């Protein structure tokens, strides 16, 4: 490996590993916070908690790794460009692609490794963590009581609305189903309050219920008693249940009896999906045939050649006319009940089929996601590396802001796509790959711009082409040029009379700062000739640094860039605001299709990124102008207006600051 490749790879790896460790630590802390209610205060030793976090860490890789690649790419290449290391490379004929060569190999290998990691390690960690949580719930019954759902503890099934107290031992609105010896739920208890009590040296968990009722189905061997469906009801102020935990305490925390599709690799997922789709198709066909037979069409369409001819009866257009009024009512009631039953059956079957489809879609999403994460690592590198070279900023300031904004856009689009794919609005493969498909053209665009040493966006050529398409050339431009030349042209007599009373020092000041005094270029040329006649030539003025005000020229260029960036930020802010507000408004008033939602989100992200980029450039150019003028109050005023009114009212700051900056520039002498 050459020295250059080794240097670039070493610089990138140092930044990448640092960022990766920081983000991994942050997300692990988030995991601890997420499960703190299940782990804290339950008597679990540190080894079990560390094992739980160890099994959780691999599942964070698909989220942490793409973010780390994006951030480290922008920071590394931004630092290279900011310190003119890229300029030195290009001066020796080394292009951006050549500088990225070693990193491209590294990122491709990292992407391949990410796929194998997602295909093997993550299913293993999911398998271990899932079973560990199940076993912990058995060993520590308080862990198993989740709010709002039924939970199994021993031979009872319990549901509570709320848990509170120092160790979540106090319960609200308790419902308990207790199994009898025949494994049937014959006992139901409901209470307004409950409390869990236990002692460290006891194998008995005591559950105390307050203010409730106990219902029990009475089992009888006499069929006549069974027809009466006998049951017993008891009201109580306090009821104590003792649960034997001796079998619970024998739980093996290393047992692995549970399995879900998240624990499968690609081949296992493929086989599972194929089997699920085959069973689903068979179930749909079977249900369709069953409903078809129930309609009676099969009987009607039978061959009638062997049917014996019957005596004719009185024909009637309505079969109900041959029935009595009582029988008519009975027939209609039976028909209505039958229709309602069929409708309920159809609705239940539809819901069941939708759940099956959602499960299959989720399995497909999970399978495609293993490939998408690996490709996303490569795509985000080609977004971050050229973007860092373009913005020419390293460190954790602007690069971090841009990287986080881009990753949030990538992540939110991915979440939206997967949610849409789960309910079948879009194909599962499209929902998984949507965010990568949007980032791919962005990576190609940034790479081309960085390779050709162009800025992030160039609108000049676009606007000129657009103008030439819609506006025909006229003679007005030539008239304007002639008019400007006529304005500049002033007679020698008038100029001599105007400047003859000025001293040499004042004349030199006019040459240097003619724009601040609102003089024309022609007047400046005449003053230069007057000074030359006095022995002060143009060369001497240049040596003295009095021929032009470079500080003013720089400030003027920054003002032009400031005006352009502020206008562009305003132009992009308006459509960003419209698209950002249109999505929730339209979604509340009408049901948008998935492609419409995706389109609005993509437009909002594009306009938002363009606005943010030009807004940051506006601040940079404004800071340069205020540094040149020495008037920091303008920059403070701009930031103060933004801080008070916020970015949503950015256009107010735009109009208030623009004219003030123009006046500040004229004060540069």
C-alpha positions as CSV (number, residue, x, y, z in Angstrom):
1,X,0.0,0.0,0.0
2,X,1.3,3.4,-1.0
3,X,2.0,6.1,1.6
4,X,-0.9,8.3,0.4
5,X,-3.4,5.4,0.7
6,X,-2.1,4.4,4.1
7,X,-2.3,8.0,5.3
8,X,-5.9,8.5,4.1
9,X,-7.0,5.1,5.4
10,X,-5.4,5.7,8.8
11,X,-7.0,9.2,9.1
12,X,-10.4,7.8,8.1
13,X,-10.2,4.8,10.4
14,X,-9.3,6.9,13.4
15,X,-12.3,9.2,12.8
16,X,-14.6,6.2,12.0
17,X,-13.8,4.2,15.0
18,X,-14.1,7.2,17.3
19,X,-17.5,8.2,15.9
20,X,-18.6,4.5,15.9
21,X,-17.7,4.0,19.6
22,X,-19.4,7.3,20.6
23,X,-22.7,6.5,18.7
24,X,-22.7,2.9,19.9
25,X,-22.3,4.1,23.5
26,X,-25.2,6.5,23.0
27,X,-27.5,3.9,21.6
28,X,-26.6,1.4,24.3
29,X,-27.5,4.0,26.9
30,X,-30.8,4.4,25.1
31,X,-31.3,0.7,25.3
32,X,-30.6,0.7,29.0
33,X,-33.1,3.5,29.4
34,X,-35.7,1.6,27.3
35,X,-35.4,-1.5,29.5
36,X,-34.7,0.2,32.8
37,X,-38.2,-0.6,34.1
38,X,-37.7,-4.3,33.5
39,X,-34.1,-4.6,34.8
40,X,-33.8,-2.1,37.7
41,X,-34.7,-3.2,41.2
42,X,-35.4,-6.8,40.3
43,X,-32.4,-8.4,42.1
44,X,-30.6,-9.2,38.8
45,X,-26.8,-9.5,39.2
46,X,-24.5,-7.4,37.0
47,X,-23.5,-10.4,34.9
48,X,-27.0,-11.0,33.7
49,X,-27.4,-7.3,32.9
50,X,-24.1,-7.2,31.0
51,X,-25.1,-10.3,29.1
52,X,-28.4,-8.7,28.2
53,X,-26.6,-5.6,26.8
54,X,-24.0,-7.8,25.0
55,X,-26.8,-9.6,23.2
56,X,-28.5,-6.2,22.4
57,X,-25.4,-4.5,20.9
58,X,-25.3,-6.4,17.6
59,X,-28.9,-5.4,16.8
60,X,-27.8,-1.7,17.0
61,X,-25.2,-2.2,14.2
62,X,-27.6,-1.6,11.3
63,X,-28.5,1.8,12.7
64,X,-25.1,2.9,14.1
65,X,-22.8,1.7,11.2
66,X,-24.4,3.8,8.3
67,X,-24.6,6.9,10.6
68,X,-20.9,6.4,11.6
69,X,-19.8,6.0,7.9
70,X,-21.7,9.1,6.9
71,X,-20.4,11.3,9.7
72,X,-16.8,10.1,9.5
73,X,-16.7,10.5,5.7
74,X,-17.9,14.1,5.9
75,X,-15.5,15.0,8.8
76,X,-12.4,13.3,7.2
77,X,-12.7,14.7,3.7
78,X,-13.9,18.0,5.0
79,X,-10.8,18.3,7.1
80,X,-8.6,17.3,4.1
81,X,-10.2,20.1,2.0
82,X,-10.1,22.6,4.8
83,X,-6.4,22.1,5.4
84,X,-5.7,22.3,1.6
85,X,-4.5,18.7,1.5
86,X,-6.8,18.0,-1.4
87,X,-5.4,21.0,-3.2
88,X,-1.9,19.6,-2.8
89,X,-3.0,16.2,-4.1
90,X,-4.7,17.8,-7.1
91,X,-1.7,19.9,-7.9
92,X,0.3,16.6,-8.2
93,X,-2.4,15.1,-10.5
94,X,-4.2,13.0,-7.9
95,X,-7.9,13.1,-8.4
96,X,-10.6,12.6,-5.8
97,X,-11.3,9.1,-7.0
98,X,-7.7,8.2,-6.7
99,X,-7.6,9.6,-3.1
100,X,-10.7,7.6,-2.3
101,X,-9.4,4.4,-3.7
102,X,-8.2,2.7,-0.5
103,X,-11.3,3.8,1.3
104,X,-13.6,2.5,-1.4
105,X,-12.0,-1.0,-1.0
106,X,-12.4,-0.7,2.8
107,X,-16.0,0.4,2.6
108,X,-16.9,-2.4,0.1
109,X,-15.3,-5.0,2.4
110,X,-17.1,-3.4,5.3
111,X,-20.4,-3.7,3.4
112,X,-19.8,-7.3,2.7
113,X,-18.9,-7.9,6.3
114,X,-22.0,-6.1,7.4
115,X,-24.2,-8.5,5.3
116,X,-22.6,-11.5,6.9
117,X,-22.9,-9.9,10.3
118,X,-26.6,-9.2,9.7
119,X,-27.1,-12.7,8.3
120,X,-25.4,-14.6,11.1
121,X,-24.5,-12.6,14.2
122,X,-27.7,-10.5,14.5
123,X,-30.0,-13.5,14.3
124,X,-27.9,-15.3,17.0
125,X,-28.0,-12.2,19.3
126,X,-31.8,-11.9,18.7
127,X,-32.2,-15.5,19.6
128,X,-30.1,-15.2,22.8
129,X,-31.7,-12.0,24.0
130,X,-35.3,-13.1,23.3
131,X,-34.8,-16.3,25.2
132,X,-33.0,-14.5,28.0
133,X,-35.9,-12.1,28.4
134,X,-38.4,-15.0,28.4
135,X,-36.4,-16.9,31.0
136,X,-36.0,-13.7,33.2
137,X,-39.7,-13.2,33.0
138,X,-40.2,-16.8,34.4
139,X,-37.6,-16.4,37.1
140,X,-38.7,-12.9,38.1
141,X,-42.5,-13.0,37.8
142,X,-42.8,-9.2,38.3
143,X,-40.9,-8.9,35.0
144,X,-43.7,-10.9,33.3
145,X,-46.5,-8.6,34.3
146,X,-46.8,-6.1,31.5
147,X,-49.3,-3.3,31.5
148,X,-52.4,-3.7,29.3
149,X,-51.8,-7.3,28.2
150,X,-52.4,-10.8,29.6
151,X,-49.3,-12.4,31.1
152,X,-48.7,-16.0,32.2
153,X,-47.3,-16.7,35.7
154,X,-47.5,-20.4,36.7
155,X,-51.1,-21.6,36.3
156,X,-52.7,-18.1,36.2
157,X,-53.1,-15.5,33.4
158,X,-53.0,-11.9,34.7
159,X,-53.7,-8.5,33.2
160,X,-53.2,-5.1,34.9
161,X,-53.9,-1.6,33.7
162,X,-51.1,0.0,35.6
163,X,-48.1,-0.9,37.8
164,X,-46.5,1.5,40.3
165,X,-44.7,1.7,43.5
166,X,-41.0,1.4,44.4
167,X,-40.7,-2.1,42.8
168,X,-43.8,-2.0,40.7
169,X,-45.5,-4.1,43.3
170,X,-48.8,-2.2,43.3
171,X,-51.4,-3.0,40.7
172,X,-54.5,-1.3,39.3
173,X,-57.6,-3.0,37.7
174,X,-56.4,-6.6,38.0
175,X,-58.1,-9.4,35.9
176,X,-57.0,-13.0,36.6
177,X,-57.9,-16.3,34.8
178,X,-56.9,-19.3,36.8
179,X,-56.6,-22.8,35.3
180,X,-58.2,-25.7,37.1
181,X,-56.9,-29.3,37.2
182,X,-58.4,-30.0,33.7
183,X,-56.3,-27.1,32.3
184,X,-59.4,-25.0,31.6
185,X,-60.0,-21.4,32.7
186,X,-62.9,-21.9,35.1
187,X,-62.0,-19.2,37.6
188,X,-62.0,-15.5,36.9
189,X,-61.2,-12.8,39.4
190,X,-61.5,-9.0,39.0
191,X,-60.3,-6.4,41.5
192,X,-59.7,-2.7,41.6
193,X,-56.4,-2.9,43.4
194,X,-53.7,-5.5,43.9
195,X,-50.3,-5.9,45.5
196,X,-47.4,-8.4,45.1
197,X,-45.6,-9.5,48.2
198,X,-42.7,-11.9,48.6
199,X,-39.7,-12.5,50.9
200,X,-36.2,-13.4,49.8
201,X,-36.2,-16.6,51.8
202,X,-39.6,-17.8,50.7
203,X,-40.7,-19.8,47.6
204,X,-44.2,-18.3,47.8
205,X,-45.3,-15.2,45.8
206,X,-48.3,-13.7,47.6
207,X,-50.8,-11.7,45.5
208,X,-53.2,-9.6,47.6
209,X,-56.4,-8.4,45.8
210,X,-58.6,-5.6,47.1
211,X,-62.3,-4.8,46.4
212,X,-63.2,-7.4,43.7
213,X,-65.2,-10.4,42.6
214,X,-64.5,-14.1,42.0
215,X,-66.4,-16.1,39.4
216,X,-66.1,-19.9,39.0
217,X,-67.8,-22.3,36.7
218,X,-69.1,-25.2,38.7
219,X,-68.2,-28.5,37.0
220,X,-70.8,-31.3,37.4
221,X,-71.1,-34.8,36.1
222,X,-74.9,-34.6,35.8
223,X,-75.8,-33.5,32.2
224,X,-78.9,-31.7,33.5
225,X,-76.7,-29.5,35.8
226,X,-74.4,-28.8,32.9
227,X,-77.3,-27.5,30.8
228,X,-78.0,-24.9,33.6
229,X,-74.3,-23.7,33.4
230,X,-74.0,-23.4,37.1
231,X,-71.4,-20.9,38.5
232,X,-70.5,-19.3,41.8
233,X,-69.9,-15.6,42.4
234,X,-68.2,-14.2,45.5
235,X,-67.5,-10.6,46.3
236,X,-64.5,-9.7,48.5
237,X,-62.8,-6.8,50.2
238,X,-59.5,-8.6,50.4
239,X,-58.4,-11.9,48.7
240,X,-55.0,-13.5,49.1
241,X,-53.5,-15.8,46.4
242,X,-50.3,-17.8,47.0
243,X,-48.2,-18.8,44.0
244,X,-45.6,-21.5,44.3
245,X,-42.3,-20.3,42.8
246,X,-40.3,-23.4,43.4
247,X,-40.7,-24.5,39.8
248,X,-40.2,-20.9,38.6
249,X,-36.9,-20.6,40.5
250,X,-35.6,-23.7,38.7
251,X,-35.6,-21.8,35.4
252,X,-32.4,-22.3,33.3
253,X,-31.4,-18.8,32.1
254,X,-29.4,-20.5,29.2
255,X,-32.4,-22.4,27.9
256,X,-33.2,-21.6,24.2
257,X,-36.7,-22.9,23.5
258,X,-38.2,-19.9,21.7
259,X,-37.8,-19.0,18.1
260,X,-39.1,-16.2,15.8
261,X,-38.4,-15.2,12.2
262,X,-36.0,-12.5,13.4
263,X,-33.6,-15.3,14.4
264,X,-33.4,-16.7,10.8
265,X,-30.7,-16.1,8.2
266,X,-31.5,-15.3,4.6
267,X,-32.0,-19.0,3.5
268,X,-34.2,-19.8,6.5
269,X,-36.3,-16.6,5.8
270,X,-36.6,-17.5,2.2
271,X,-37.9,-21.0,3.1
272,X,-40.2,-19.6,5.8
273,X,-41.7,-17.0,3.4
274,X,-42.2,-19.7,0.7
275,X,-44.0,-22.0,3.1
276,X,-46.1,-19.2,4.5
277,X,-47.2,-18.0,1.1
278,X,-48.0,-21.6,0.0
279,X,-50.2,-22.2,3.1
280,X,-51.8,-18.7,2.7
281,X,-52.7,-19.4,-0.9
282,X,-54.1,-22.9,0.0
283,X,-56.1,-21.3,2.8
284,X,-57.5,-18.6,0.5
285,X,-58.5,-21.2,-2.1
286,X,-60.1,-23.5,0.5
287,X,-62.1,-20.6,2.0
288,X,-63.2,-19.4,-1.5
289,X,-64.4,-22.9,-2.4
290,X,-66.2,-23.2,0.9
291,X,-68.0,-19.9,0.4
292,X,-68.8,-20.8,-3.2
293,X,-70.4,-24.1,-2.1
294,X,-72.5,-22.3,0.6
295,X,-74.1,-20.1,-2.0
296,X,-75.9,-23.1,-3.5
297,X,-74.8,-22.4,-7.0
298,X,-73.3,-25.8,-7.3
299,X,-76.7,-27.4,-6.6
300,X,-78.5,-25.2,-9.1
301,X,-76.0,-25.9,-11.8
302,X,-76.3,-29.7,-11.5
303,X,-77.5,-31.8,-14.5
304,X,-81.3,-31.9,-14.3
305,X,-81.9,-34.5,-17.0
306,X,-82.7,-37.2,-14.4
307,X,-85.0,-35.1,-12.2
308,X,-88.5,-36.5,-12.2
309,X,-91.1,-34.1,-13.6
310,X,-93.3,-32.8,-10.8
311,X,-96.8,-31.4,-10.8
312,X,-97.0,-27.7,-11.5
313,X,-97.8,-25.3,-8.7
314,X,-99.0,-21.8,-8.6
315,X,-96.2,-19.6,-9.8
316,X,-95.3,-16.4,-7.9
317,X,-92.7,-13.7,-8.4
318,X,-92.0,-13.6,-4.7
319,X,-91.5,-16.9,-2.8
320,X,-92.7,-15.2,0.4
321,X,-96.2,-14.7,-1.0
322,X,-96.9,-18.4,-0.5
323,X,-96.1,-18.1,3.3
324,X,-98.3,-16.8,6.1
325,X,-97.5,-13.5,7.7
326,X,-96.0,-15.3,10.8
327,X,-93.8,-17.5,8.6
328,X,-92.8,-14.5,6.5
329,X,-91.5,-12.7,9.6
330,X,-89.7,-15.8,10.7
331,X,-88.1,-16.4,7.3
332,X,-86.9,-12.8,7.1
333,X,-85.5,-12.9,10.7
334,X,-83.6,-16.1,9.8
335,X,-82.3,-14.5,6.6
336,X,-81.1,-11.4,8.4
337,X,-79.4,-13.4,11.1
338,X,-77.8,-15.6,8.4
339,X,-76.6,-12.5,6.5
340,X,-75.2,-10.9,9.6
341,X,-73.4,-14.1,10.5
342,X,-71.9,-14.4,7.0
343,X,-70.8,-10.7,7.2
344,X,-69.2,-11.2,10.5
345,X,-67.4,-14.3,9.3
346,X,-66.2,-12.5,6.2
347,X,-64.9,-9.5,8.3
348,X,-63.1,-11.8,10.7
349,X,-61.6,-13.8,7.8
350,X,-60.5,-10.6,6.1
351,X,-58.8,-9.4,9.3
352,X,-57.1,-12.7,9.7
353,X,-55.9,-12.7,6.1
354,X,-54.6,-9.1,6.5
355,X,-52.6,-10.2,9.6
356,X,-51.2,-13.1,7.6
357,X,-50.2,-10.8,4.8
358,X,-48.7,-8.3,7.2
359,X,-46.6,-11.1,8.8
360,X,-45.4,-12.3,5.4
361,X,-44.6,-8.7,4.3
362,X,-42.7,-8.2,7.6
363,X,-40.6,-11.4,6.9
364,X,-39.8,-10.1,3.4
365,X,-38.8,-6.7,4.7
366,X,-36.5,-8.3,7.3
367,X,-34.9,-10.5,4.6
368,X,-34.3,-7.5,2.2
369,X,-33.1,-5.4,5.1
370,X,-30.0,-7.6,5.4
371,X,-28.9,-6.7,1.9
372,X,-30.1,-3.0,2.1
373,X,-28.0,-2.2,5.2
374,X,-24.8,-3.4,3.4
375,X,-25.5,-1.4,0.3
376,X,-26.5,1.6,2.3
377,X,-23.0,1.7,3.9
378,X,-21.5,2.0,0.4
379,X,-24.0,4.6,-0.8
380,X,-23.7,6.8,2.3
381,X,-19.9,6.8,2.0
382,X,-20.3,8.2,-1.6
383,X,-22.6,10.8,-0.1
384,X,-20.4,11.8,2.8
385,X,-16.9,11.8,1.2
386,X,-17.6,14.1,-1.8
387,X,-19.9,16.3,0.4
388,X,-17.1,16.8,2.9
389,X,-14.7,17.8,0.0
390,X,-17.3,20.3,-1.3
391,X,-18.2,22.1,2.0
392,X,-14.5,22.1,3.1
393,X,-15.3,21.9,6.8
394,X,-13.9,19.4,9.2
395,X,-14.5,18.8,12.9
396,X,-17.9,18.3,14.6
397,X,-19.6,21.6,13.7
398,X,-21.1,22.0,10.3
399,X,-20.2,18.5,9.1
400,X,-22.1,16.9,12.1
401,X,-25.2,19.1,11.4
402,X,-25.3,18.1,7.8
403,X,-24.6,14.5,8.4
404,X,-27.3,14.2,11.1
405,X,-29.9,16.0,8.8
406,X,-29.0,13.6,5.9
407,X,-29.2,10.5,8.1
408,X,-32.5,11.6,9.6
409,X,-33.9,12.0,6.1
410,X,-32.5,8.6,5.1
411,X,-33.8,7.0,8.3
412,X,-37.3,8.5,8.3
413,X,-37.8,7.6,4.6
414,X,-36.8,4.1,5.5
415,X,-39.2,3.9,8.4
416,X,-42.0,5.3,6.2
417,X,-41.3,2.9,3.4
418,X,-41.2,-0.1,5.7
419,X,-44.5,0.9,7.4
420,X,-46.1,1.3,4.0
421,X,-44.8,-2.1,2.9
422,X,-46.1,-3.8,6.0
423,X,-49.7,-3.0,5.3
424,X,-49.3,-3.8,1.6
425,X,-49.4,-0.2,0.2
426,X,-46.1,-0.8,-1.6
427,X,-44.1,-3.9,-2.3
428,X,-41.9,-5.0,0.6
429,X,-38.7,-4.8,-1.5
430,X,-39.5,-1.2,-2.5
431,X,-40.2,-0.2,1.1
432,X,-36.9,-1.6,2.2
433,X,-34.8,-0.2,-0.6
434,X,-36.6,3.2,-0.9
435,X,-34.2,5.2,1.3
436,X,-31.2,3.7,-0.5
437,X,-32.8,4.4,-3.9
438,X,-33.2,8.1,-3.0
439,X,-29.7,8.4,-1.6
440,X,-28.1,6.8,-4.7
441,X,-28.6,9.6,-7.2
442,X,-27.6,12.1,-4.5
443,X,-24.3,10.2,-4.0
444,X,-23.6,10.2,-7.8
445,X,-24.4,13.9,-8.0
446,X,-22.1,14.9,-5.1
447,X,-19.3,12.7,-6.5
448,X,-19.5,14.4,-9.9
449,X,-19.6,17.9,-8.4
450,X,-16.6,17.2,-6.1
451,X,-14.6,15.5,-8.9
452,X,-15.0,18.6,-11.2
453,X,-14.2,21.0,-8.3
454,X,-17.6,22.6,-8.5
455,X,-19.7,23.8,-5.6
456,X,-22.6,22.0,-4.1
457,X,-25.2,23.7,-6.4
458,X,-24.8,25.9,-9.5
459,X,-27.9,27.6,-10.6
460,X,-26.4,30.2,-13.0
461,X,-26.3,27.9,-16.1
462,X,-29.7,26.5,-15.3
463,X,-31.3,30.0,-15.0
464,X,-29.5,31.3,-18.2
465,X,-30.7,28.3,-20.2
466,X,-34.2,28.7,-18.8
467,X,-34.2,32.4,-19.7
468,X,-33.1,31.7,-23.2
469,X,-35.9,29.1,-23.6
470,X,-38.7,31.5,-22.7
471,X,-37.2,35.0,-23.5
472,X,-36.3,35.9,-27.1
473,X,-33.1,38.1,-27.5
474,X,-33.9,41.8,-28.3
475,X,-31.9,44.9,-28.9
476,X,-32.7,46.2,-25.4
477,X,-29.5,44.7,-24.0
478,X,-27.4,46.6,-26.5
479,X,-29.3,49.8,-25.7
480,X,-28.7,49.3,-22.0
481,X,-24.9,48.8,-22.6
482,X,-24.8,52.0,-24.7
483,X,-26.7,53.9,-22.0
484,X,-24.2,52.7,-19.3
485,X,-21.3,53.8,-21.4
486,X,-23.0,57.2,-22.0
487,X,-23.4,57.6,-18.3
488,X,-19.8,56.8,-17.6
489,X,-18.5,59.2,-20.3
490,X,-18.0,62.6,-18.8
491,X,-16.2,65.6,-20.5
492,X,-12.7,66.4,-19.5
493,X,-13.7,70.0,-18.6
494,X,-16.4,69.0,-16.2
495,X,-14.2,66.4,-14.5
496,X,-11.2,68.8,-14.2
497,X,-13.4,71.4,-12.7
498,X,-14.9,68.9,-10.2
499,X,-11.6,67.5,-8.9
500,X,-9.2,70.4,-9.4
501,X,-9.9,71.7,-5.9
502,X,-8.9,68.4,-4.2
503,X,-5.5,67.7,-2.7
504,X,-3.3,64.8,-3.8
505,X,-4.3,62.9,-0.7
506,X,-8.0,63.4,-1.5
507,X,-7.5,62.4,-5.1
508,X,-5.7,59.2,-4.1
509,X,-8.7,58.5,-1.7
510,X,-11.1,59.0,-4.7
511,X,-9.1,56.5,-6.7
512,X,-9.1,54.0,-3.9
513,X,-12.7,54.4,-2.7
514,X,-14.5,55.7,-5.7
515,X,-17.4,53.3,-5.3
516,X,-18.1,54.4,-1.8
517,X,-18.3,58.0,-3.0
518,X,-20.7,56.9,-5.9
519,X,-18.2,57.9,-8.6
520,X,-18.1,56.2,-11.9
521,X,-15.3,54.2,-13.5
522,X,-14.8,57.0,-16.0
523,X,-14.4,59.6,-13.3
524,X,-11.9,57.4,-11.5
525,X,-9.9,57.1,-14.8
526,X,-9.7,60.8,-15.1
527,X,-8.5,61.2,-11.5
528,X,-5.8,58.6,-12.3
529,X,-4.7,60.8,-15.3
530,X,-4.7,63.9,-13.1
531,X,-2.4,62.2,-10.6
532,X,-0.1,60.9,-13.4
533,X,0.4,64.5,-14.5
534,X,1.5,65.3,-11.0
535,X,4.0,62.5,-11.0
536,X,1.9,59.9,-9.1
537,X,1.7,57.1,-11.7
538,X,-0.7,54.1,-11.6
539,X,2.3,51.8,-10.8
540,X,3.1,54.0,-7.8
541,X,-0.5,53.8,-6.6
542,X,-0.4,50.0,-6.9
543,X,2.8,49.9,-4.9
544,X,1.3,52.1,-2.2
545,X,-1.8,49.9,-2.2
546,X,-4.0,52.9,-3.0
547,X,-5.1,51.9,-6.5
548,X,-7.9,49.8,-5.2
549,X,-9.6,48.9,-1.9
550,X,-9.1,45.1,-1.7
551,X,-11.0,45.0,1.5
552,X,-14.0,46.7,0.0
553,X,-13.8,44.5,-3.2
554,X,-13.7,41.3,-1.0
555,X,-16.7,42.6,1.1
556,X,-18.5,43.4,-2.1
557,X,-18.0,39.9,-3.4
558,X,-19.2,38.5,-0.1
559,X,-22.2,40.8,-0.3
560,X,-23.1,39.4,-3.7
561,X,-22.7,35.9,-2.4
562,X,-24.7,36.8,0.7
563,X,-27.5,38.2,-1.4
564,X,-27.5,35.2,-3.7
565,X,-27.5,32.7,-0.8
566,X,-30.2,34.6,1.1
567,X,-32.4,34.7,-2.0
568,X,-31.9,31.0,-2.7
569,X,-32.6,30.1,0.9
570,X,-35.8,32.1,0.7
571,X,-36.8,30.5,-2.6
572,X,-36.3,27.0,-1.1
573,X,-37.9,27.9,2.2
574,X,-41.3,28.6,0.7
575,X,-41.7,25.2,-1.1
576,X,-40.2,23.4,1.9
577,X,-42.8,25.1,4.2
578,X,-45.6,24.3,1.7
579,X,-44.7,20.6,1.3
580,X,-44.0,20.1,5.1
581,X,-47.4,21.5,6.0
582,X,-49.3,19.9,3.1
583,X,-48.5,16.3,4.2
584,X,-50.3,16.4,7.7
585,X,-53.1,18.7,6.4
586,X,-53.9,16.6,3.3
587,X,-53.5,13.4,5.3
588,X,-56.1,14.5,7.8
589,X,-58.6,15.8,5.3
590,X,-58.2,13.0,2.8
591,X,-56.5,9.6,2.5
592,X,-53.4,10.0,0.5
593,X,-51.9,7.1,-1.4
594,X,-48.5,5.8,-0.3
595,X,-46.8,7.2,-3.5
596,X,-48.3,10.6,-2.8
597,X,-47.0,10.6,0.8
598,X,-43.6,9.4,-0.4
599,X,-43.5,12.2,-3.0
600,X,-44.4,14.9,-0.5
601,X,-41.8,13.6,2.0
602,X,-39.1,13.5,-0.7
603,X,-39.9,17.0,-1.9
604,X,-39.9,18.3,1.7
605,X,-36.5,16.7,2.4
606,X,-35.0,18.0,-0.8
607,X,-36.2,21.6,-0.3
608,X,-35.3,21.4,3.4
609,X,-31.7,20.4,2.7
610,X,-31.4,23.1,0.0
611,X,-32.8,25.7,2.4
612,X,-30.5,24.6,5.2
613,X,-27.4,24.6,3.0
614,X,-28.1,28.1,1.7
615,X,-29.1,29.4,5.1
616,X,-25.7,28.2,6.5
617,X,-23.9,29.9,3.6
618,X,-25.8,33.1,4.3
619,X,-24.5,33.1,7.8
620,X,-20.9,32.5,6.7
621,X,-20.9,35.3,4.2
622,X,-22.6,37.7,6.6
623,X,-19.9,36.9,9.2
624,X,-17.2,37.7,6.6
625,X,-18.9,41.0,5.8
626,X,-19.2,42.0,9.4
627,X,-15.6,41.1,10.0
628,X,-14.6,43.4,7.2
629,X,-16.8,46.3,8.3
630,X,-16.1,45.9,12.0
631,X,-19.9,46.2,12.6
632,X,-20.7,43.1,14.6
633,X,-24.1,44.5,15.5
634,X,-25.4,43.5,12.1
635,X,-24.5,39.8,12.6
636,X,-25.9,39.9,16.2
637,X,-29.1,41.5,14.9
638,X,-29.5,38.8,12.3
639,X,-28.9,36.0,14.8
640,X,-31.1,37.7,17.3
641,X,-34.0,38.0,14.9
642,X,-33.6,34.3,14.0
643,X,-33.4,33.3,17.7
644,X,-36.6,35.4,18.5
645,X,-38.7,34.8,15.5
646,X,-37.2,31.4,14.5
647,X,-36.5,29.9,11.1
648,X,-40.2,29.8,10.2
649,X,-40.2,33.6,10.0
650,X,-36.8,33.7,8.3
651,X,-38.0,35.9,5.4
652,X,-38.5,38.8,7.9
653,X,-34.8,38.7,8.8
654,X,-33.9,38.5,5.1
655,X,-35.6,41.8,4.3
656,X,-34.5,43.6,7.5
657,X,-30.8,42.7,7.2
658,X,-30.1,43.0,3.4
659,X,-30.3,46.8,3.2
660,X,-28.3,47.3,6.4
661,X,-25.5,45.1,5.1
662,X,-25.3,47.2,1.9
663,X,-24.9,50.4,3.9
664,X,-22.3,48.8,6.1
665,X,-20.1,48.0,3.1
666,X,-20.0,51.6,2.0
667,X,-18.4,52.5,5.3
668,X,-15.2,50.5,4.4
669,X,-12.5,53.0,3.6
